[in-house]
Amino acid sequence: MTLGEELSQIEELHKRGSLNDDEFSRAKARLLGSVQLPARGSPAASINGFRRTLTDRWIGGVCGGLGRLSGVESWIWRLLFVVFSMAGGAGLLIYALLWIFVPLEAAA
């Protein structure tokens, strides 16, 4: 069974009422292999969900994590860090601090 067929099947089960919203979300996340971010309701929940990535990384995974958190492509974050690094070194300092203090996401 392909991924698309499995997703259609769980969506149909959800529409029929066999799966509640929470069960549907968990099944979909398991199929897609994605990490569920905290609800966007509170800024604190979003910040607490900020993790350095294992997959989208060049050095420490900070830009990949920022991209996932903000919805902005990670290459844009990399470019911003380079620009700020060239303009007085602030980008390098911020990147280093984030690398030290932001935890790495858990391996699947």
Secondary structure as GFF3:
##gff-version 3
##sequence-region A 1 108
A	DSSP	alpha_helix	3	16	.	.	.	ID=ss1
A	DSSP	alpha_helix	21	32	.	.	.	ID=ss2
A	DSSP	alpha_helix	43	48	.	.	.	ID=ss3
A	DSSP	alpha_helix	62	70	.	.	.	ID=ss4
A	DSSP	alpha_helix	74	86	.	.	.	ID=ss5
A	DSSP	alpha_helix	90	101	.	.	.	ID=ss6
###
